[in-house]
Every structure is written in C-alpha cells, then in structure tokens.
Amino acid sequence: MDYPKDISIIIPLLDEAESLPELTEWIERVMAAGGRSHEIIMVDDGSRDCSWDVITDLSKKYPSVSAIRFRRNYGKSAALYCGFKKACGRVVITMDADLQDSPDEIPELYRMIVEDGYDLVSGWKQNRQDNVLTKNLPSKLYNATARRITGIKLHDMNCGLKAYRNEVVKNIEVYGEMHRYIPYLAKNAGFSNIGEKPVHHQKRKYGKSKFGMERFVNGMLDLVSLWFLGTFGKKPMHFFGLSGILMFLLGFLCAVWIIVEKLVNQSHGLRFRPVTDQPLFYIALVAILAGTMLFLAGFICEMISRNSSERNHYNIRETI
C-alpha cells in the first residue's frame, strides 16, 4: 500500500506553548537529516495558554505542521484518537510535547517498524528524569502489574514515545484513558509483534506535568476493564454465567446439608439446632441469590452483546 508520507508524528499537548517551537525545530532538523517525507500533527487538548497561537505561527513557518484544536480538555486518549484518524504516514510516531521525549529516536523507531517488521515499538525510559517517589516507583509497580495481566513484556507501557505501523492505529479505538494501554489494545486487535527500544529521557524544561497521582489508581481500574473486555467482551455469559452457577451450587449444597443434618439428628433423638438459628444458612441463601443474579446479569449482557453493531467486527489481515 502506498502512503502519502513516510512518517506521521502526532503530538498531543496541553499548555505547552514554551516548548513547541524548540520541539518543532528539533523534529524538522532530524527529518531533514534522514530525508524522509513527514507530517507533524499537533492536537491542542483545550490549552488555556497561547499554545494555539504558537501552533498557528509554526504551521506558517513549516509546511509539514498541521493541527487540531479541541474546544475543551478531553484528555490524551481523545487527542491520540483524532491524531490517528488524521495520520497518513506509513509509520506513525507519537511523542509528548514537553521535550522529555527526544526526536533523535525517530529514525531508529522508523527502521524497526519498516525493516524489523514490528507492528508497534514502545519506548523504554531506562533512566527516567522524574521524581523517584511520585513517578519512578509508582511507575515500576504499575508496569509490573500491567505485564502480569496483559502478558506483554514491556518495561514502560505508558511511554509517550511509540512507533506504529499505520494499520495498527487505523484498527484500534483509543477512548477514555486507554492511551496507557495502546500495546494491549493492539494485541487484542491482532497486532502481536510488539517490540521495545530504550530511549533517552530528559528533564522537563518548561512548565509542569499535567498528570497527578490519581493516574495510577485510574490506570489500574482501566487495566481491569480492558482485561475483562478483551477476555469476555464478546462472551459475557462465560464469566457471569459460570460464576453465578458456581455460587448458586455452593449456596444450595450448604443449605441442603444444614437441613439434612438437622432432620437426621432430629430423627435419631439427638441434639440439633434449628435451621434458622444457624448463620451459615443465611450465608447460603445469600450465595443462592447472588448466584442467580450473576447468571441473569450474564444473560442480559449476552443479549446486549448479540445486538451490538460490533458483534461481527473482525480485523482481516488480507484476502486473496
């Protein structure tokens, strides 16, 4: 397939007016040295400073620069989604606008996609230039958990510097705060050849980070959601139905055991406790009710899934 450009560089940004001129000049210098055709797509995620004015000036100075401006702040996932939709390069590069990602990494990332055959290459910030307590240590814990759940052996899944084959970005949907798990989205879409490259990481030169500690809590919740949707999204009855049946059977067997034990003891003139005096009986009833509700939830989810417009959406690699 022919592409209008060799490389599309997508830069989501929020209040980064000071860094944009230096970043754009750096990218243009690297691209000129490599001789690759390119486009730079900046997505202004509702900046309140003069970022848009700076972008407008840059687009006049550099023909490769185009931009999208949101009316308000929607988040990084929304910015990447719109950037992916607009990108027309054979290889798509994403990077942050804060100058912590080095454009010097772009040629090698491009080579790994084109020559080594990777679908996606994620950057690995081996020597992070961030606060150890607020970013480095939580990031290590987060990435260890992500590796365990997703099965993707990346040291830095949330690194903003990534390279993608064009087909990848056109076949995944990034929404909410799922930008943290694009490699997992790609894997679920059938693009499993995922690589990693150690990249240079720099200290923030201007401004301050737009992400707080809450991103780690939200990130874990999003990871659980992605895992569930990827595993049971098209077959919810397999999760809710099985869980409901097991819980129902457990509660039912406990209730039957308590009743039978009471009747046997009573028939032999032995001491017995009334069924309704035993806490385990009420626990068993709760388990029966919960199991029934889980089974019905699975049944309802299955009906919703069967009526979804995406029920027969599959990523076809090629046809003859």
C-alpha positions as CSV (number, residue, x, y, z in Angstrom):
1,M,0.0,0.0,0.0
2,D,1.3,3.5,-0.9
3,Y,1.2,6.2,1.7
4,P,1.4,10.0,1.1
5,K,4.1,10.3,3.8
6,D,6.8,8.1,5.3
7,I,6.2,9.3,8.8
8,S,3.3,10.9,10.7
9,I,4.3,12.5,14.1
10,I,1.4,13.0,16.5
11,I,1.9,15.4,19.4
12,P,-0.9,15.7,21.9
13,L,-0.4,18.8,24.1
14,L,-1.9,20.9,26.8
15,D,-0.4,24.3,27.8
16,E,3.0,23.7,26.2
17,A,3.4,27.0,24.3
18,E,7.0,27.4,25.5
19,S,8.3,24.0,24.3
20,L,6.6,23.8,20.9
21,P,9.0,26.0,18.8
22,E,12.1,24.1,20.1
23,L,10.4,20.7,19.7
24,T,9.3,21.5,16.1
25,E,12.7,22.8,15.1
26,W,14.3,19.7,16.5
27,I,12.0,17.4,14.7
28,E,12.5,19.2,11.4
29,R,16.2,19.0,11.8
30,V,16.1,15.2,12.4
31,M,13.7,14.7,9.5
32,A,15.9,16.8,7.1
33,A,18.9,14.7,8.0
34,G,17.0,11.4,7.4
35,G,15.4,12.5,4.1
36,R,12.0,11.1,5.0
37,S,8.8,12.8,4.0
38,H,6.8,13.6,7.1
39,E,3.9,15.4,8.7
40,I,3.6,16.8,12.2
41,I,0.1,16.7,13.7
42,M,-0.4,18.7,16.8
43,V,-3.5,18.1,18.8
44,D,-4.3,21.0,21.2
45,D,-6.3,19.4,24.0
46,G,-8.0,22.6,25.2
47,S,-4.9,24.6,26.2
48,R,-5.5,27.8,28.2
49,D,-2.2,29.4,27.3
50,C,-1.1,30.7,23.9
51,S,-0.3,27.2,22.5
52,W,-2.7,27.6,19.6
53,D,-1.2,30.9,18.6
54,V,2.2,29.3,18.6
55,I,1.0,26.4,16.6
56,T,-0.6,28.7,14.0
57,D,2.8,30.5,13.6
58,L,4.6,27.2,13.3
59,S,2.2,26.0,10.6
60,K,3.1,29.1,8.6
61,K,6.8,28.5,9.0
62,Y,6.8,24.8,8.5
63,P,4.5,23.3,5.8
64,S,4.7,19.9,7.5
65,V,2.8,21.2,10.6
66,S,-1.0,20.7,10.8
67,A,-3.1,20.8,13.9
68,I,-6.4,20.0,15.6
69,R,-7.8,22.2,18.4
70,F,-10.4,20.9,20.9
71,R,-12.9,23.3,22.4
72,R,-12.1,21.9,25.8
73,N,-9.9,19.5,27.5
74,Y,-10.9,15.9,26.6
75,G,-7.8,14.0,27.6
76,K,-4.8,12.4,25.9
77,S,-6.8,9.4,24.6
78,A,-9.1,11.7,22.7
79,A,-6.2,13.7,21.3
80,L,-4.5,10.5,20.1
81,Y,-7.7,9.1,18.6
82,C,-8.1,12.2,16.4
83,G,-4.4,12.3,15.5
84,F,-4.6,8.6,14.5
85,K,-7.6,9.3,12.3
86,K,-5.8,12.1,10.5
87,A,-2.4,10.4,10.1
88,C,-1.5,9.3,6.6
89,G,2.2,8.2,7.1
90,R,3.4,4.7,6.6
91,V,4.8,4.8,10.2
92,V,3.1,6.8,12.9
93,I,5.1,8.2,15.8
94,T,3.6,9.6,19.0
95,M,5.5,11.8,21.4
96,D,4.9,14.2,24.2
97,A,5.2,17.9,23.7
98,D,7.2,18.6,26.9
99,L,10.7,18.0,25.3
100,Q,11.2,14.9,27.6
101,D,11.0,12.7,24.5
102,S,13.9,13.0,22.1
103,P,13.1,13.3,18.3
104,D,16.6,11.8,17.7
105,E,14.9,8.4,18.4
106,I,12.5,8.7,15.4
107,P,14.8,7.3,12.7
108,E,15.6,4.1,14.6
109,L,11.9,3.7,15.6
110,Y,11.0,4.0,11.9
111,R,13.6,1.5,10.9
112,M,12.4,-1.1,13.5
113,I,8.9,-0.9,12.0
114,V,9.9,-0.9,8.4
115,E,12.9,-3.2,8.4
116,D,12.5,-5.4,11.5
117,G,8.8,-5.9,10.9
118,Y,7.3,-4.8,14.2
119,D,3.7,-3.7,14.4
120,L,4.4,-1.5,17.4
121,V,7.6,-0.3,19.1
122,S,7.3,1.2,22.6
123,G,9.9,3.4,24.1
124,W,11.6,2.4,27.4
125,K,12.8,5.2,29.6
126,Q,15.5,3.3,31.4
127,N,16.8,6.4,33.2
128,R,13.7,8.4,34.0
129,Q,14.4,12.1,34.8
130,D,11.4,12.3,37.1
131,N,10.8,12.4,40.9
132,V,11.6,9.0,42.3
133,L,8.7,8.8,44.9
134,T,5.9,10.4,42.9
135,K,6.7,8.9,39.4
136,N,9.5,6.4,39.2
137,L,8.5,3.9,42.0
138,P,4.7,4.0,41.2
139,S,5.6,3.6,37.5
140,K,7.6,0.4,38.2
141,L,4.7,-1.1,40.2
142,Y,2.2,-0.1,37.6
143,N,4.3,-1.6,34.8
144,A,4.9,-4.8,36.7
145,T,1.2,-5.3,37.2
146,A,0.5,-4.4,33.5
147,R,3.0,-7.0,32.4
148,R,1.4,-9.7,34.6
149,I,-2.2,-9.0,33.4
150,T,-1.6,-8.3,29.7
151,G,1.2,-10.8,29.0
152,I,3.1,-8.1,27.1
153,K,6.7,-7.9,28.3
154,L,7.2,-4.1,28.2
155,H,9.1,-2.2,30.8
156,D,7.3,1.1,30.1
157,M,3.9,0.5,28.6
158,N,2.8,4.1,29.2
159,C,5.8,5.8,27.5
160,G,4.6,8.5,25.2
161,L,7.2,7.8,22.6
162,K,6.0,5.0,20.4
163,A,6.0,3.9,16.8
164,Y,3.2,2.1,15.0
165,R,2.6,0.6,11.6
166,N,-0.2,2.6,10.0
167,E,-2.6,-0.3,10.0
168,V,-2.4,-0.5,13.8
169,V,-3.6,3.0,14.5
170,K,-6.4,2.6,12.0
171,N,-7.7,-0.6,13.7
172,I,-7.7,0.3,17.3
173,E,-10.0,2.7,19.2
174,V,-8.4,4.8,21.9
175,Y,-11.0,6.2,24.4
176,G,-11.4,7.3,28.0
177,E,-7.9,7.0,29.5
178,M,-6.9,3.9,27.5
179,H,-3.9,5.6,25.9
180,R,-1.9,3.9,28.7
181,Y,-2.7,0.5,27.2
182,I,-2.3,1.0,23.5
183,P,0.0,-2.0,23.2
184,Y,-2.7,-4.2,24.8
185,L,-5.3,-2.7,22.5
186,A,-3.1,-3.5,19.6
187,K,-2.5,-7.1,20.8
188,N,-6.3,-7.6,21.2
189,A,-6.7,-6.3,17.6
190,G,-4.3,-9.0,16.3
191,F,-1.1,-7.0,16.1
192,S,1.1,-9.1,18.4
193,N,4.5,-8.3,17.1
194,I,5.3,-5.7,19.7
195,G,8.9,-4.5,20.4
196,E,10.7,-2.2,22.8
197,K,13.5,0.3,22.4
198,P,15.4,2.0,25.2
199,V,15.1,5.8,24.7
200,H,16.7,8.9,26.1
201,H,14.6,10.7,28.6
202,Q,15.2,14.3,29.6
203,K,14.1,16.5,32.4
204,R,11.1,18.7,31.8
205,K,12.4,22.1,30.6
206,Y,9.2,24.2,30.8
207,G,6.1,24.1,32.8
208,K,4.9,21.2,34.9
209,S,3.4,17.7,34.5
210,K,-0.4,17.6,33.8
211,F,-0.8,14.2,35.5
212,G,-1.2,13.6,39.2
213,M,-1.0,10.6,41.4
214,E,-4.6,9.7,40.6
215,R,-3.5,8.4,37.2
216,F,-2.1,5.2,38.9
217,V,-5.4,4.4,40.5
218,N,-7.4,5.2,37.3
219,G,-4.8,3.2,35.3
220,M,-5.3,0.1,37.4
221,L,-9.1,0.3,37.0
222,D,-8.8,0.8,33.3
223,L,-6.4,-2.2,33.1
224,V,-9.0,-4.4,34.8
225,S,-11.7,-3.1,32.4
226,L,-9.5,-3.8,29.4
227,W,-8.7,-7.3,30.6
228,F,-12.3,-8.1,31.1
229,L,-13.5,-6.7,27.8
230,G,-10.7,-8.4,25.9
231,T,-11.4,-11.7,27.6
232,F,-15.1,-11.7,27.9
233,G,-16.3,-8.8,25.9
234,K,-18.0,-11.0,23.2
235,K,-18.9,-13.8,25.6
236,P,-20.1,-12.3,28.9
237,M,-22.1,-15.4,29.8
238,H,-18.9,-17.3,30.1
239,F,-17.9,-15.1,33.1
240,F,-21.2,-14.2,34.8
241,G,-22.9,-17.5,34.0
242,L,-20.1,-19.7,35.3
243,S,-19.6,-17.5,38.4
244,G,-23.3,-17.5,39.1
245,I,-23.7,-21.3,38.7
246,L,-20.8,-22.0,41.0
247,M,-22.1,-19.6,43.6
248,F,-25.6,-20.9,43.4
249,L,-24.5,-24.5,43.7
250,L,-22.3,-23.7,46.7
251,G,-25.1,-22.0,48.5
252,F,-27.6,-24.7,47.5
253,L,-25.4,-27.5,48.8
254,C,-24.7,-25.7,52.0
255,A,-28.4,-25.1,52.6
256,V,-29.3,-28.8,51.8
257,W,-26.5,-30.0,54.1
258,I,-27.8,-27.9,57.0
259,I,-31.4,-29.1,56.5
260,V,-30.5,-32.8,56.1
261,E,-28.2,-32.7,59.2
262,K,-31.0,-31.2,61.3
263,L,-33.5,-33.8,60.1
264,V,-31.1,-36.7,60.7
265,N,-30.3,-35.6,64.2
266,Q,-33.9,-35.0,65.0
267,S,-35.0,-38.4,63.7
268,H,-32.3,-40.1,66.0
269,G,-33.3,-38.1,69.0
270,L,-30.0,-36.2,69.1
271,R,-29.5,-32.6,69.9
272,F,-29.9,-30.3,67.0
273,R,-30.0,-26.6,66.2
274,P,-33.0,-25.1,64.3
275,V,-32.0,-24.3,60.7
276,T,-33.0,-20.6,61.1
277,D,-30.6,-20.3,64.1
278,Q,-27.6,-21.1,62.0
279,P,-25.7,-18.1,60.4
280,L,-24.4,-20.5,57.7
281,F,-27.9,-21.0,56.5
282,Y,-28.4,-17.3,55.8
283,I,-24.9,-17.1,54.1
284,A,-26.1,-20.0,51.9
285,L,-29.3,-18.1,51.0
286,V,-27.3,-15.0,50.1
287,A,-25.0,-17.2,47.9
288,I,-28.0,-18.6,46.1
289,L,-29.5,-15.2,45.5
290,A,-26.1,-13.7,44.3
291,G,-25.6,-16.7,42.0
292,T,-29.0,-16.2,40.5
293,M,-28.4,-12.5,40.0
294,L,-25.0,-13.1,38.4
295,F,-26.5,-15.7,36.0
296,L,-29.2,-13.3,35.0
297,A,-26.7,-10.5,34.6
298,G,-24.7,-12.7,32.2
299,F,-27.9,-13.5,30.3
300,I,-28.7,-9.8,29.9
301,C,-25.1,-8.9,28.9
302,E,-25.3,-11.7,26.3
303,M,-28.4,-10.3,24.7
304,I,-26.8,-6.8,24.6
305,S,-23.7,-8.3,23.0
306,R,-25.7,-10.2,20.4
307,N,-27.4,-7.0,19.4
308,S,-24.3,-4.9,19.3
309,S,-23.2,-3.4,15.9
310,E,-19.7,-4.6,16.7
311,R,-20.6,-8.3,17.3
312,N,-19.1,-9.3,13.9
313,H,-16.3,-6.8,13.7
314,Y,-13.1,-8.6,12.9
315,N,-9.7,-7.2,11.7
316,I,-8.9,-9.0,8.5
317,R,-5.2,-9.1,7.6
318,E,-5.5,-9.9,3.9
319,T,-7.6,-11.7,1.3
320,I,-6.9,-13.3,-2.0
